[in-house]
């Protein structure tokens, strides 16, 4: 995931965004908003198109959100809390799938310390 980039084109400008830096994608009024540490970029795309790209470490957690699990600090039943402090909702009907994806991500990317 370190070298992968997403090209976002909006108002005749194309910006290359490193995938690892993206906190989440949000669908808002027929636009995709990409959130990166205090910045946002917009483009006219469908969230389904982003989801179909199957970016590693990203999960669709809500009809309007795809989150980068690498930026998650806490997962609770209703939402993710990101390292940045932002809150991303988890749809109730998607929770089992999201919980499984998060568990698999943690098992593959984190060292678990018992305290």
C-alpha positions in Angstrom: 0.0 0.0 0.0 3.0 2.3 0.5 3.4 3.3 -3.1 -0.2 3.2 -4.3 -1.8 6.5 -5.2 -5.3 7.6 -6.1 -5.9 10.2 -8.8 -8.7 12.6 -8.0 -9.8 14.9 -10.8 -12.0 17.9 -9.9 -12.5 21.2 -11.7 -9.8 20.4 -14.3 -7.2 19.6 -11.7 -5.8 16.2 -11.0 -4.2 15.4 -7.7 -2.3 12.2 -6.9 -3.0 11.2 -3.3 -1.0 8.5 -1.5 -3.4 5.7 -0.5 -1.7 5.3 2.9 -2.5 9.0 3.8 -6.2 8.8 3.1 -8.3 8.6 6.3 -11.5 7.9 4.5 -13.7 8.4 1.4 -17.1 10.0 1.9 -20.0 10.3 -0.5 -21.7 13.7 -0.3 -24.1 15.1 -2.8 -22.9 13.0 -5.8 -19.3 13.8 -5.0 -16.6 11.8 -3.3 -14.8 13.7 -0.6 -11.3 12.3 0.3 -10.1 13.2 3.8 -6.4 13.4 4.5 -5.1 14.9 7.8 -6.9 18.2 7.8 -7.4 18.5 4.0 -10.1 17.3 1.7 -10.3 16.7 -2.0 -13.5 16.3 -4.0 -14.3 14.5 -7.3 -17.4 13.4 -9.1 -17.4 9.7 -8.7 -19.5 7.0 -7.1 -18.5 5.5 -3.8 -19.3 2.1 -5.4 -16.5 2.7 -7.9 -14.0 3.4 -5.1 -15.2 0.2 -3.3 -14.8 -1.8 -6.4 -11.1 -0.8 -6.6 -10.6 -3.1 -3.5 -7.9 -0.9 -2.0 -6.0 -3.0 0.7 -6.8 -2.0 4.2 -10.0 -0.1 3.3 -13.5 -1.2 4.2 -17.0 0.0 3.4 -18.6 0.7 6.7 -21.6 2.8 5.7 -23.5 3.7 2.6 -21.5 7.0 2.6 -18.1 5.9 3.9 -15.1 3.8 3.1 -12.5 4.0 5.9 -8.7 3.2 5.9 -8.3 0.8 8.8 -4.7 2.0 9.2 -6.1 5.3 10.6 -8.5 3.7 13.1 -7.7 4.2 16.8 -11.0 2.7 18.2 -13.8 0.6 16.8 -17.1 0.5 18.6 -20.4 -0.9 17.4 -21.7 2.4 16.0 -18.5 4.0 14.7 -14.8 4.2 14.2 -12.7 6.9 16.0 -9.8 7.8 13.8 -6.3 8.8 15.1 -7.2 12.3 13.9 -10.2 12.4 16.2 -12.7 12.2 13.4 -15.7 9.9 13.8 -16.8 7.6 10.9 -20.2 5.8 11.3 -20.7 2.1 11.0 -24.0 1.1 9.6 -25.8 -1.5 11.8 -26.4 -3.9 8.9 -22.7 -3.7 7.9 -21.4 -4.2 11.4 -20.7 -8.0 11.1 -18.7 -7.6 7.9 -16.9 -4.6 9.2 -16.1 -6.3 12.5 -14.6 -9.2 10.6 -12.6 -7.0 8.3 -11.2 -5.0 11.3 -10.3 -8.2 13.2 -8.5 -9.6 10.2 -6.7 -6.3 9.7 -5.6 -6.2 13.4 -4.4 -9.8 13.3 -2.3 -9.1 10.2 -0.9 -5.7 11.1 -0.7 -5.2 14.9 1.2 -6.8 17.7 -1.2 -7.5 20.5 0.1 -6.8 24.0 -1.7 -8.1 27.0 -1.7 -5.5 29.8 
